[in-house]
Amino acid sequence: MTMQNVKSAEWDHATGVARQVCARVFRDGGAPADALEAFGLAHEDLHGNWRLAVEQIAQALCQRGTPDNRPEVFNLAA
């Protein structure tokens, strides 16, 4: 997924959510890999790089919101 495929408002919202999650994990003594694990993302060794964790979580949130990946419940055309 490239950034051109994501609306600005959607990216801003996803980034905000990712930052909140990372802040909570950090406050509880976790590492960036723990935040990625909370979203079921494969985590590589980020060496304490919270910025990369926020970006990866935001990208995952935007991908989950695309029509092809929505659960059947949200598919109104069906």
Protein Blocks (a to p, Z undefined) as FASTA:
>chain_A
ZZklpcfklmmmmmmmmmmmmmmmmmnopafklmmmmnopacddekhpaklmmmmmmmmm
mmmmpmklpcfklmmkZZ
